[in-house]
Amino acid sequence: MSATYFQDIVDTLKHIDVSKRNNLHYVPRNVWFYSWLLQKQRGSVERAQLYKLIGEEFRDRIDTTVDEAPEDCVERKLNDEEDGNGFLILKKPLLDAVEDYFMREYSINDTIPNFGRMNGKRFIRRLNNLTSQPSGGLIVSVSSFLNDALEARFSPVENYVTDIRLTKEDRDIIDTLRVVSSPRRIKDISWKFLLCVFPHNGALTQEVIDHMSGVLRWFSQQLDDCPVLFLSSSVNGTTTTDMLGHDRHIHFMWAFSSIRLLQGVVPTVEKYGDAAIRTFPAIFKMQNQQTLSAKQALQNWEDSASAHLGIDTSYQPEKKK
């Protein structure tokens, strides 16, 4: 059973049209990803931690996934806590199956090109505040990465917005923000966007998202309605992603999409050169929803860079059988 169990979960998800998926469909897959991530770090997995990382709203689905897993995949143990949720340990066949899948789909263990020692696994840990490193350092790391990859300049928002009328609590959010703008070297382009990298210990609730949306909307307005790229852990609930402030300038990208986007930046610049730098804002091209698909964002960017170079990408040669 262990040989096919996780593959069956993946296949079930694959057969649901992407446009019809919601967060609930991803829960079984994500239960085993975060279990793998936690076990690699801590040796075992607290069920309560899965509720936090994936979302309290999915507690029943998480329990069903864990409780119905075959015995040759998972060892379950109870602790002395009143809730009796206990912890679990993934057995090697399931650990290997999960790791193999996320390597194929997200290159989870591979270093993100030109991002120091950062790989997908480390990035997701930091987005979920699962490390001892200060959460505020991640915005600096991502900004520096974009500076190296795109020659993009990045600045604190205070350099652009001097009359900041926020509450004391809201001002803490400023530490998660940077204004990213086009390089000075290319004289005939001028773009900028607001980058927010918001580590959070677990899935974001509607309350947190509503609050963040209000703050980000205000800053976007002060910056001539520039687009906002918001990178964070995940979202709690099946309806939350449809209620993200309804602001066309704010683009949300969660953990797996974030690493896929970051992994695609350097290869795209290496392939298209200055045309890629010129057209980077194409990632914000609307995709009928505010939660960005990294695959679609990268495709939009590549199409725009190709068009700038006059390359026709519409023709696809027939594959040999």
N, C-alpha and C positions, 0 to 999 in steps of 0.2 A: 504493500500500500504506500509506503513512504516514497517509493520511486516515482509515483504518479500523482500523489496528493497535491503538491504545490502546483504542478503543471496543470492539473484540472482547474485550480483556482484561476490561474493566468488565462487559460483557454476560455473559461466562462466569461471573464472580463473582456477578452478580445472579441467575442461574438456579440457584444453589445455595441451598437453604433456609438461612436464618440459623441455625437451631438445629443444622444439620449442618456448619457451617463450622468450620474450625480455622485456626490461624495460617498453615499452609502454603498455604491457598487465597488468602491475601492477598499472598503474596510477589511475584508479578509486578506487581500494582498498586503495592505499596510500593517495589519497585525503582525504578520510574520517578518516584514521588513524591520519594524521597530523592535521586535523581539530579538532579531538577529543583531541589530545595532547595539541594543542594551546588553545582550549577553556577551558580545565581543568586548564590551567595555567593563562590565561588572561581574560576569560569570553566571548570572541568572537574571530573570525578568520578573519584576513586580507587576502584577496585573493592574494595580492602581496606577502605575506609571503609564501603562497603555491607555487607560481612560483619559489621562491628562494629555498625552501626545496626540492621540487620534481624535479625541473629543468626547466629553461626557454624554453628549446626546446619542452617541453610538454604543453606549455601555452594553445594551442587550445583544447587539450584533457582535461585539467583541467577545462577550461571554460565550455566545453560541459557537463562534469560530474556534475559540480555545477549547471548549468542553467537547466539541465533536471531532477534534483532531485525532487521528489514529494513535494508538498507544506506542507504535514504533516510531512516531515522529516527535512526541512531546512527553516529558515527565512533569506531572503536576504535583505540587506540594502545598500544604496549608501552613500558615504561620499562626502565631498566637494573637494576632490582631482581632478586634471585635468583628470587623467586617468579614473576616474569613476568606478574603479573596486570595491570599497566599501568593505564591510565585510559581514560575514554570521554568523549565530548562529544555531548550530545543536539542534534540538528538542530532547526531552528525549528518544523517541523510537529508534532513530538512534544512539544517544550517547550510549545507553545500548547495542544495537546490535553490534556496533563496539567494545566496551569494552569486551563483552562476547567472540567475535571471537578471539581477540588478547590475551585474557587470555587462551583460549583453545589451540591456536597455539604456543604462545610464552611466556605464563605465565608473561605477561607484568607488572603486579602489584606485582608479587612475588619477594621477596628478593633473589638475587643470592646467593647460598650457600657459606658461609665463605667470603662474600664480604661486610662486614659491613652492612650498611643500603641501599646499592645500589640495586635497582631493575631495570627491563628492561626499564621502563618509564624514570627513572632518567638517565640511561646510554645513552639512545637515545637523551635526551635533552642535555646532556653534549657533545655528539658527534657532535651535530648541533649548539653548542655554544648558547643554549637557556637559559643559567643560568648565574648568576653573578660570578660563580666560575672561577678561571683562567684556561684557556684551557690546559696549561702545566701541571696541576696537575693530569690529567687523566692518563698519562703514568705512573706516580708514583703509582697511585691506582691500575692499572692493573698489574704492575710489582709486587707490594706487594701481590696482590691476588695470582699470580702464585707462588710466593715464599712460601706462606702459603700452597697452595694446592699441589704443586709438589716438595716442598723443593728446588725449582730452585733458583739459584743465578742470580742476575741481576746487571749489571754494566753500567755506562755511556760508550758510544762508545770511548771516549777519553782514557779509560783504555786499549783499544785494538788497536786503530788507532791513532797514535801520529802525523803522517804527514798528517794532514787534509788540503787538498788543495781545498777549496771551497770559493765562493764569500761571502761577508759579509751577504748578504740576505740568502744564503743557510745555513749559520751557525746557523740561527734561527731554522732550521729543526732539528738540533742536539738535541734540548730540547724535541723533540717528540720521540726520539730513546732510546732504551736500548738493551744491549746484554743479552739474557737469556740463561743460561747454566745449564747442569745437576748437581744434588747435589753431593757434595763431599762424602757423606755417602756411596753411591753406587760406589764402586771402579772400577768396570769393564765396566762402560759405560762412554761415553763422547760425548755429543751432545750440540749444541748451535744453536740459531737462532737470528735474528735481529727482534725486535718488534718495530713497529711504530704505535703509537696511535695518529691520526691526526684529532682533532676536527676542523670542518669547518662550517661556517654559511651558510649552504645550500649545494646543490649537487655540486660535483666536476666537473669542465669543463675539456675538453680534454687538454687544455693548462696546467692546474694545475697537472693533472695526468702525462702528459709527463715530466713535470719538476720534480715531485716527483720520477718518475720512474728512471730518470737519476741519481738523488742523491742516491737513495736506491741501484741502481745497482753498483754504485761506492763503497759504503760501503760494500756491499755483496762481491765484489771482494777482498777488503782488508781483509775480514774475511774468506778467503778460500772458497769463493762462498757458504757461508751458506745461508739457506733459509730465506726469509723475510716474516713476517706476518704483513700486513698493514690493520689496522682497521680504518674506517672512515665513514662518514655520508651516502652518496649515490652518484650516478653518473648521470650526466646530458646527456641524449641522448640514443638512441637505439643502436648505433654502438660503443660507447666509450668502452664498456667492451670487445670488440673484438680487441682493439687497445691499450692494457695496457702495452706497452713497449716490448711485445713479449719476455720477459725474464722469463725463466722457474723457476728462483729462487724467483721471487716476487709473493706473493699470496695475493690477495685483498679480503677483507671481509667487506661487508657493514652492516648497522645498525642492521637489524633483524637477519642476520646470526651471527653477533658479539655476541649478547646477547644469542642466542641459543648455541653457542660454550661455552661461559663462564658459562652458566647454567649447561652444561654437564660435566665440568671438575671435580668437587668434587664428584658427583655420580660415575663417572668412576674410580677415584682413590679409593673410598671406596669399590667398587666392586672388583677391581683387584689388589689393593695394589701396591707393588713395580713393578709389571709387567706393570702397567699403566705408572708409572714414567719412566721406561726404554724405553717404546715404544711410548712416546708422539709424537716424530717427524713423526709418521705415519699419522698425520693430514695433512702433506704436500704432501702426495702421489698424484700424478697428477690426475686430474679429467677431462682431455681433454680441460680444459680452466683455465685461471689464476684466475678467480673469484671463490673463494672456496665456495662450499656448506657446511654449517655447519653440516647438517645431514650426508653427505657423509664423512666429516672429522671425525666426532665422530664415525661413523661406521667403518672406516678404523682403527682408534685407538683401538676400542674395539676388532676388529678382530685380530689385532697384539698382543694385550695383552692376548687374549684368546690363540692364537697360542703359545705364550711364555710359558704359563702355561700348554700347551698340551691339551687344551680344544677344542673339536670338535664342532664348531658352525654351521656346515653345515646341521645337522639334525634338522628339525623343526617338532615337534609332531603335528599330525592332530588336529585341533581345533574341539571341540564338537559343534555340531549344536544345 
